[in-house]
Amino acid sequence: MAPPRTADERTIAGRIRQKLGTLSPSERRVARVLLSGAPTAGLESSAKLADHAGVSGPTVSRFVIQRLGFQNYSEFQQALRDEIAARVVSPVEVYRRQRTDAAEPDDAGRSGAALADSVLASLQGLDETEFASAIALLADTQHHVLAVGGAFSQLAAGYLVGVLREIRPGVRLVPPIAAERAAALADIGKRDVLCAFDFRRYERDTQVFAAAAKDAGARIVLFTDPWLSPIADIADAILLAQEAGPSPFPSLAPTAAVTETLITAVAGALGEAGRAHFERFGGIADRWIRFWPGPQLFE
């Protein structure tokens, strides 16, 4: 029996990235068109896709069948249609599909199992090369680190910043406020790394910010779901997390697990420098906590 696919391998883009190192030059041209262009590029005829990539028709067929594992080009296109449909599904539709009955006594157990499955799938599905790239970028203290997210993923961005700033300098959260984002973009440059959190439905504000940061020379670490934010086209490292959970709402638990795993790895890469910064940070924080008057109220 074949081993289960990772979260990334369940998408067509993920399958392509897994095969990049084994492709011929002409096959890589097809891969680049599918990865860097609009998701609908593969919905055109095989002849048009071949023309866009500058390759022959048989090369496209060989790529789809032998490299991606589809029976034919039609099956590839149907899988792509299904992915696009899943990528743009509205939260309202997701809510309708989920069971929303009153809670039952064993709901906590089912919830825990569902969350555990999503977290495990996310961590096991991390691409080693992408993960190593993210570690290297965040552990290089010559880079400043900025983090940005959307309506809900801003919480995950804040969590990353809240912990990362304890072990290294130059870490900043960019709030979802127009003036704050404009100010951040005015300062951003080649020494900066942007951690962007973008999940279905992908938010235009986050994408515009990431594109502007990339144009200014910043590197991008993207946290997204298996359907891939459009920011994936310009990201230097992509970390995938499941969003499935026990409720009708997307779960941030897998993203938090990926974030914690990354921070732990960055701490290891920083070594003694990270430990020293953590101790300085803790010493300052302890002085503030020590002078809080609460305990004296009962003396």
N, C-alpha and C positions, 0 to 999 in steps of 0.2 A: 504494500500500500504506500502511495506517495506521502511524504511528510506534509503537514498542514501548511498552507501559505501564511506568510506574515501579513500584517496589516497593509504594508506597502505593496506586496505582490498581488493583493486582491484587486488592485486597480491596473488599468492598462499602462498608465504612466509609470507605475511602480514596476511592472514587468519589464518595461523598456529600460528603466534605469538599472535593473538587475543584470541586464544583458549587455550594457554598453561596452564593457571591456572585451567582449567576445565578438563584436560585430565587425564586418568588413567595412572599408571606407564608404562604399556605396550604401550599405545598410545604415551606417551612422548618419548619412544625410537624410534618410527617411526618418530615423529616430529624432533628429534635430527638428524637422518640420513638425512632427507630432508633439514634441515636448515644448517647443518654444512658440508655436503658433496658437491660434484659437483652438479650443477643444473640438470644434466642429470640422477641423481640417480633414480628419479621417472619415467624415461622412460624405465627402465628395467621391467621385468614381476613382477606382484604382489608377486609371490613366491620368487623371488630374493630379492625384497625389504624387504620382511618379514625375509628372511635369514640374510640380512645385519643388521637388527634391532634386531634380536634374538627374534622374536615374531611369532605368528601363522598367516596363511593366512587370516582367518576371522578377525583378529585384523586390518590388513591393509585395508580390505574392509570396515569395520566399520568406521575406521578413515576417509577414503576418502569420504564415502557416508554420514555418520551421522555427522561427525565433520566439514568436509569441504563443504558439500552440493552438491556434484556431484551425478549424476544419477548412474554412474558406474565407474570402473577403467579406461575404455577407454576414457570417457569424461574428466576425470582428466588428463590423459596423453596428450590429444589434447590441453587442456588449457595450460599445461606446455610447449608443443611445441610452441604454439603461443607466450608465454612469452619469451622463449629463442630466438625466431626469432626477437621479438621486442627489446630484450636486445642488440642484436648484429647488428641491422640494421645500415648501414653506413650513415654518414651525406649526402653523395651524393644521396642515395636513398630517404632520407627525403626531400632533396631539390627538387628532381624530383616530389615528391608527392604533394608538396605545390603549390599553385597558385602563379605565379611570373609575372603576368601581370603588366602593367603600373599602377601607383597609381591613384586612383579615389578620388573624393571629399570627400566621406564618409569613406575613409580608416582609418583616425585617430579615428573615432568613433568605427569602428570594432576592431581596434587594442586595444583601451582602454578596450573594453568589453572582449576581449580574455585574456588580461593580468589580468584584474580584476578577471575573472573566475579562472585562474590558481593560483593567489595569494590566493584567498579565499579558494579554494580546498586544497591548501598546509597547510594553517593555521588551517583550520577545521580538517584536517587529522592528525595533530600532535598527537602522542600517549602520553598520560599524564605521564605514567611511564617513558618512554624514555626521554621526555622533562625534567622531574624533575631530572633525573639522570644527564643530561647534565648541568643543572643549578648548581647542587651540585658540580660537578667537576670543573666548571669554576669559581665558587664563593669561592672555597677553596684556599686562597692565599698561603697556604703551597705548593701548586702545581705550577710549572711553566707551562705556556701554549705555545705550538708551533702550528703553522698552516701551512698546505701545500696543494697545489692544482695542477691542471693540466694546460693544455694550456690556457683554458679560465677560469676555476674555480679558478685559482690562483688569479683572480681579486676579487672573493668573499672571499677568504682566507685573502687577503690584507685588505679588508674592515672590516672583523671581528677584525683583529689585530689593525687596525687604530683606532677603537672606543674603543675596550676592554682595550687597554693600557692606556686610559685616566682615567679609573676607578679602575684599579688594577695593581700591579707591576708584573714583570716577564712574559711578553707577547712578543713573537717573531715570525716573519714571516720567514719561510725557503724558500728561492728562489729556482726555478727549475734549479739549477746549481749543477753539480755533486759534486764539492768541498764543496759547502755550505751544501749540504745534508749529505755528509760524516762527516763534522765537527759537525753537529747537532746530528747525530747518535752516534758519539764518546762520546758526553756528556750526552745523554739522559738516564734517569733512572726511578726508581719507583716513584719519586716525580713529574714526568712530565705528562701532559695531551696533547695528540696530537689531534688537530682538522683537520680532513682530508676531503677534498672536492673532490668527485670522481663521475662523471656522465658518461652516455653513450657518446662515447665508452670509457670504463674504461681503465685508463692508467696504464701500468705495473710499471712505475717508482714510481707512488704514492702508488701502492699496495705493492711493495717491501719495500718502506720506512716505511709504516705502519706496515708491518709484522716484520721488524727489531726493530721498536720502541716497539711493543708488546713483543717481545722476551726479550727486555731490561727491561721490567716491567712497561712500560708506559700504561696509560689508553687511550682509543680512543673514541672520539666523531666523528661520521661519518655523513657528510651531503651528501646525495645521492638522486637518483630518485626512483620512485616506483618499478623499475626493480631490484634495489639493486646492488650496487658495491660488488665485491667479498670480500671487506674489512668488509662487514656486518658480516661475519663469526667470526671475532675476535673483533668486536666493543663492547664497554661498553654502548654506547648510540647511537641510530640511529635516525636521523632527516630527514624525507622525504620531498622533494619539487618537484612539477611538473616542467617539462621543456618545456611544450607546450606554444607556443606564436603565434603571428600573422604572423611571418615571417618563412622562411624555416630554420632558425637557432634556436638552443636551446636558450630559454630565461633564463636570470639570475635573472629576476625580482622576481619570487617566492622564489628563494634561498636567495635573499637580504631581502625579507620580513621575512622569517624564521630566518635569522641571526639577524635582528633588533629586532624581538620579543624575541629571546633568550638573547640578550644583555640587553634589558630592564628588563627582569626577573632577570638576574644576578645583575644588578645595584640595584634592589630592595632587593635581598638577601644580598648584601654587606652592605647596609644600610649606616650608618654614616662613616664607613671606606672608602667606595666607594666615598662618597661625599668629604671627606677630600683629597683623592688622586686626584680627579678631580680638586679641587681648587688648589692644588700644581702644577699639570700639567698645568692648565690654567695660573697660575701666571708666570711660566717660559716661556710659549709660548707667553704671552702678552709682555714680555720684548723684545723678539726677534722681534715681529711685530712692537712695538713702535719705535724701532731704525731703521726700514727700511726707507731709505732716500727718497722714492718716493714722499711723500707729500711736502717735502721741496723744490722740484724742482719748485713749483709754488708760493713760498713765495717771 
